[in-house]
Amino acid sequence: MFRLPKLFDVLVFAGCAAMLSFFHWHATKGPRSLDNHALQVAKLEAREADLAKVRAKRDAIEARVKLMRPESVDPDMASQLVREKLGYVKINSIVVNLPD
């Protein structure tokens, strides 16, 4: 025989349906959804590529700085810097400037 649901049963069902719809919305459209996760992974890969470029540039600068340390100055690097910054060139020297 059919009996009418009690108020408690209706409230439990409504609460469960509300929680289910809440979690469904967050899983599909929320800030931590699966679609947003894929977007965040793509951004992370792009930032890691940028970081690799910056690290390579930093390593190149560190190598140049190491050549100019007072305990081990590279004569070629010193003469190149004097030519570029001060404009001094030795007599009878030929300087060929190549574009970077």
ABEGO torsion letter per residue (X at the ends): XBBBBBAAAAAAAAAAAAAAAAAAAAAAABAABAAAAAAAAAAAAAAAAAAAAAAAAAAAAAAAAAAABAABBBAAAAAAAAAAAAGBBBBGBBBBBBBX
